[in-house]
C-alpha cells in the first residue's frame, strides 16, 4: 500500500507541474454542460413551457461520467508514455508488488477525476442544475465516481499495456468512449429507448453510475425520479464489480506485457 501511495504522490505532483493536463480534460465536459445542456433545455422549453426546467439536472450526471472517462483516457495515455520512455521498467526493479504499481496509477487517475467531477458539478449548478444538499448523498456519489474511475482507468491501463503506439491507443480507447456515453441513460431516459438499445444500456456500467448519481446527488424532482427505476444498491454493486474487473484486466495485461 505504501508503494501505491508513493506512486500516487508522484503522479499528483506531476499534475500540479503540468496543470494543462487537468484543464485540457475539463474543456470537453464544460462545453457539454454549457452548450449541450443549455441548448437542449432551450429546445424543450420551446416544445412546452417548463419542460426544460429539469433537463440540466437530468443530464449533469451523464456529463460527470463523460468527465471520468476522459480523465481515465488521459491517465492511460500517461501510463503508455511511461512505458515507452522506460520509466515502468524502473518501477519493476523495485521490490514491490506489481498490483501496487497499477493501484498507484489508478488512484492518481481517480483523484484527478474526482476533482474534475466536483468542478463540473459546480458548473452545472451555475447552469441551473438542482443538486441535493444531503452530505451522505454526496459521499455515496463520490464512491460511485471513484469506483467507475478505477474500473475505467483499469481498462485504459490495460489497453495502454498492450500497444506501443500512442495513435493506436487513442484509436482503440475512443472506440469505447462514445458507446459508453450514448448507449446508456446519460442523455435520455431508458424508457424512451428501443428494446435492443435498452438491453445494451443495462449491460453498460455507465448506466448504473449515472442512475446512482441522479438518485443520491440530484435534488428530488418528478422529472429526474420518474426515469430512475434501478435500485441504488444494484448501482453500487455493479460499479464495485466493474472496478474490480477493470483492475483485474489491467493487472493481467500488465503481466502479459512484461513477460
C-alpha positions as CSV (number, residue, x, y, z in Angstrom):
1,X,0.0,0.0,0.0
2,X,2.9,2.4,0.8
3,X,4.3,1.8,-2.7
4,X,0.9,2.7,-4.2
5,X,0.8,5.9,-2.2
6,X,4.3,6.9,-3.3
7,X,3.4,6.4,-6.9
8,X,0.1,8.3,-6.3
9,X,2.1,11.2,-4.8
10,X,4.5,11.2,-7.8
11,X,1.6,11.4,-10.3
12,X,-0.2,14.1,-8.4
13,X,2.9,16.3,-8.2
14,X,3.4,15.8,-11.9
15,X,-0.2,17.1,-12.5
16,X,0.5,20.2,-10.4
17,X,3.5,21.0,-12.5
18,X,1.7,20.2,-15.8
19,X,-1.7,21.6,-14.9
20,X,-2.7,21.9,-18.5
21,X,-3.4,18.1,-18.4
22,X,-6.4,18.6,-16.0
23,X,-7.5,21.8,-17.7
24,X,-7.5,20.0,-21.1
25,X,-9.7,17.2,-19.9
26,X,-12.2,19.7,-18.4
27,X,-12.8,21.6,-21.6
28,X,-14.9,19.0,-23.3
29,X,-17.3,18.3,-20.4
30,X,-17.7,22.0,-19.6
31,X,-18.7,22.6,-23.2
32,X,-21.2,19.7,-22.9
33,X,-22.7,21.4,-19.8
34,X,-22.8,24.9,-21.3
35,X,-23.6,24.2,-24.9
36,X,-25.5,20.8,-25.0
37,X,-27.2,21.1,-21.6
38,X,-28.4,24.7,-22.1
39,X,-29.2,24.1,-25.8
40,X,-31.4,21.1,-25.1
41,X,-33.1,22.9,-22.2
42,X,-34.0,25.7,-24.5
43,X,-35.3,23.2,-27.1
44,X,-37.5,21.5,-24.6
45,X,-38.8,24.9,-23.4
46,X,-39.8,25.7,-26.9
47,X,-41.7,22.4,-27.1
48,X,-43.6,23.2,-23.9
49,X,-43.2,25.9,-21.1
50,X,-41.5,24.4,-18.1
51,X,-40.5,21.2,-20.0
52,X,-36.8,22.1,-19.8
53,X,-36.6,23.0,-16.2
54,X,-35.2,19.6,-15.0
55,X,-33.1,18.7,-18.1
56,X,-29.8,20.2,-16.7
57,X,-30.4,18.3,-13.5
58,X,-31.1,15.2,-15.6
59,X,-28.1,15.4,-17.9
60,X,-25.4,16.5,-15.4
61,X,-24.6,13.0,-14.1
62,X,-24.0,11.8,-17.6
63,X,-21.6,14.7,-18.2
64,X,-19.8,13.8,-15.0
65,X,-19.5,10.2,-16.3
66,X,-18.0,11.6,-19.5
67,X,-15.5,13.6,-17.4
68,X,-14.5,10.4,-15.6
69,X,-13.9,8.6,-18.9
70,X,-11.9,11.5,-20.3
71,X,-9.7,11.6,-17.2
72,X,-9.2,7.8,-17.4
73,X,-8.2,8.0,-21.0
74,X,-5.6,10.7,-20.1
75,X,-4.3,8.5,-17.3
76,X,-3.9,5.6,-19.7
77,X,-2.0,7.8,-22.1
78,X,0.4,8.9,-19.3
79,X,0.9,5.2,-18.5
80,X,1.7,4.5,-22.1
81,X,4.2,7.3,-22.3
82,X,6.0,6.0,-19.1
83,X,6.2,2.6,-20.8
84,X,7.7,3.9,-24.0
85,X,10.2,6.1,-22.0
86,X,11.3,3.1,-19.9
87,X,10.0,4.5,-16.6
88,X,7.8,1.5,-15.9
89,X,10.9,-0.7,-16.1
90,X,12.4,1.3,-13.3
91,X,9.3,0.5,-11.2
92,X,9.8,-3.2,-11.9
93,X,13.3,-3.1,-10.4
94,X,11.8,-2.1,-7.0
95,X,10.8,-4.9,-4.7
96,X,7.1,-4.1,-4.7
97,X,4.0,-6.0,-5.8
98,X,3.0,-5.5,-9.4
99,X,-0.5,-4.6,-8.3
100,X,0.8,-1.7,-6.2
101,X,2.2,-0.1,-9.4
102,X,-1.1,-0.3,-11.1
103,X,-3.0,0.8,-8.0
104,X,-0.8,3.9,-7.6
105,X,-1.6,5.0,-11.1
106,X,-5.3,4.1,-10.8
107,X,-5.6,6.0,-7.5
108,X,-4.0,9.1,-9.1
109,X,-6.3,9.0,-12.0
110,X,-9.3,8.6,-9.7
111,X,-8.2,11.5,-7.5
112,X,-8.0,13.7,-10.6
113,X,-11.4,12.7,-11.9
114,X,-13.0,13.4,-8.5
115,X,-11.5,16.9,-8.6
116,X,-12.7,17.4,-12.1
117,X,-16.2,16.0,-11.3
118,X,-16.6,18.5,-8.5
119,X,-15.7,21.3,-10.9
120,X,-18.2,20.0,-13.4
121,X,-20.9,19.8,-10.7
122,X,-20.2,23.4,-9.7
123,X,-20.5,24.5,-13.4
124,X,-23.8,22.5,-13.6
125,X,-25.1,24.4,-10.6
126,X,-24.3,27.7,-12.3
127,X,-26.1,26.5,-15.4
128,X,-29.3,25.7,-13.4
129,X,-28.8,22.1,-12.1
130,X,-30.6,21.3,-8.9
131,X,-28.4,19.3,-6.6
132,X,-29.2,17.6,-3.3
133,X,-28.0,19.2,0.0
134,X,-27.7,15.8,1.7
135,X,-24.0,15.2,2.6
136,X,-24.5,11.4,2.7
137,X,-25.7,11.5,-0.9
138,X,-22.6,13.4,-2.0
139,X,-20.4,10.8,-0.1
140,X,-22.2,8.0,-2.0
141,X,-21.9,9.9,-5.2
142,X,-18.1,10.2,-4.7
143,X,-17.9,6.5,-4.1
144,X,-19.7,5.8,-7.3
145,X,-17.5,8.1,-9.3
146,X,-14.4,6.6,-7.7
147,X,-15.4,3.1,-8.5
148,X,-16.3,4.0,-12.0
149,X,-13.0,5.8,-12.4
150,X,-11.0,2.9,-11.0
151,X,-12.8,0.5,-13.4
152,X,-12.3,2.6,-16.5
153,X,-8.7,3.5,-15.6
154,X,-8.0,-0.2,-15.4
155,X,-9.4,-0.6,-18.9
156,X,-7.3,2.3,-20.1
157,X,-4.1,1.0,-18.5
158,X,-4.9,-2.5,-20.0
159,X,-5.1,-1.0,-23.5
160,X,-2.0,1.1,-22.9
161,X,-0.1,-2.0,-21.8
162,X,-1.0,-3.8,-25.0
163,X,0.1,-1.2,-27.5
164,X,3.3,0.6,-28.3
165,X,1.7,3.3,-30.4
166,X,0.0,6.5,-29.0
167,X,-2.1,6.7,-32.1
168,X,-3.2,3.1,-31.7
169,X,-4.0,3.6,-28.1
170,X,-6.3,6.6,-28.7
171,X,-8.0,4.9,-31.7
172,X,-8.8,1.8,-29.5
173,X,-9.9,3.7,-26.4
174,X,-12.0,6.3,-28.2
175,X,-14.0,3.4,-29.7
176,X,-15.3,2.8,-26.2
177,X,-15.9,6.4,-25.2
178,X,-18.9,7.3,-27.4
179,X,-20.7,4.0,-27.0
180,X,-20.3,4.3,-23.2
181,X,-21.9,7.7,-23.3
182,X,-24.6,7.3,-25.9
183,X,-25.5,3.7,-25.3
184,X,-26.7,4.5,-21.7
185,X,-29.2,6.7,-20.0
186,X,-26.7,9.6,-19.8
187,X,-28.6,11.8,-22.3
188,X,-32.1,10.3,-22.5
189,X,-34.3,8.1,-20.2
190,X,-34.1,4.3,-20.5
191,X,-37.9,4.2,-21.1
192,X,-37.6,6.1,-24.3
193,X,-35.1,3.7,-25.9
194,X,-36.0,0.8,-28.2
195,X,-35.7,-2.6,-26.7
196,X,-32.3,-3.5,-28.3
197,X,-30.8,-0.2,-27.1
198,X,-32.3,-0.7,-23.6
199,X,-30.7,-4.1,-23.3
200,X,-27.3,-2.8,-24.3
201,X,-27.7,0.1,-21.8
202,X,-28.5,-2.3,-19.0
203,X,-25.1,-4.0,-19.7
204,X,-23.3,-0.7,-19.7
205,X,-21.8,0.3,-16.3
206,X,-22.2,4.0,-17.2
207,X,-26.0,3.5,-16.8
208,X,-25.5,2.5,-13.2
209,X,-23.2,5.3,-12.2
210,X,-25.5,7.8,-13.9
211,X,-28.6,6.4,-12.3
212,X,-26.9,6.3,-8.9
213,X,-25.8,9.9,-9.2
214,X,-29.2,11.0,-10.2
215,X,-30.8,9.2,-7.3
216,X,-28.5,10.4,-4.5
217,X,-26.8,13.6,-5.6
218,X,-29.6,15.4,-7.5
219,X,-32.4,17.1,-5.7
220,X,-35.6,15.1,-5.7
221,X,-37.8,16.1,-8.6
222,X,-40.5,14.4,-10.6
223,X,-38.6,14.9,-13.8
224,X,-35.5,13.1,-12.6
225,X,-37.0,10.5,-10.3
226,X,-39.5,9.3,-12.9
227,X,-36.8,7.9,-15.1
228,X,-34.6,6.2,-12.5
229,X,-36.0,2.8,-11.9
230,X,-32.8,0.9,-10.9
231,X,-32.4,0.2,-7.2
232,X,-29.5,2.2,-5.7
233,X,-27.9,-1.0,-4.2
234,X,-27.7,-2.5,-7.6
235,X,-25.9,0.6,-8.9
236,X,-23.3,0.3,-6.1
237,X,-22.9,-3.5,-6.7
238,X,-22.4,-3.1,-10.5
239,X,-19.9,-0.3,-10.1
240,X,-18.0,-2.4,-7.4
241,X,-17.8,-5.3,-9.8
242,X,-16.7,-3.0,-12.6
243,X,-13.9,-1.5,-10.5
244,X,-12.6,-5.0,-9.6
245,X,-12.9,-6.3,-13.1
246,X,-11.2,-3.2,-14.6
247,X,-8.2,-3.5,-12.3
248,X,-8.1,-7.3,-12.9
249,X,-7.9,-6.7,-16.6
250,X,-5.2,-4.1,-16.1
251,X,-3.1,-6.5,-14.0
252,X,-3.5,-9.3,-16.5
253,X,-2.5,-7.1,-19.4
254,X,0.4,-5.7,-17.5
255,X,1.8,-9.1,-16.5
256,X,1.5,-10.2,-20.1
257,X,3.3,-7.2,-21.4
258,X,6.3,-7.6,-19.2
259,X,6.9,-11.3,-19.9
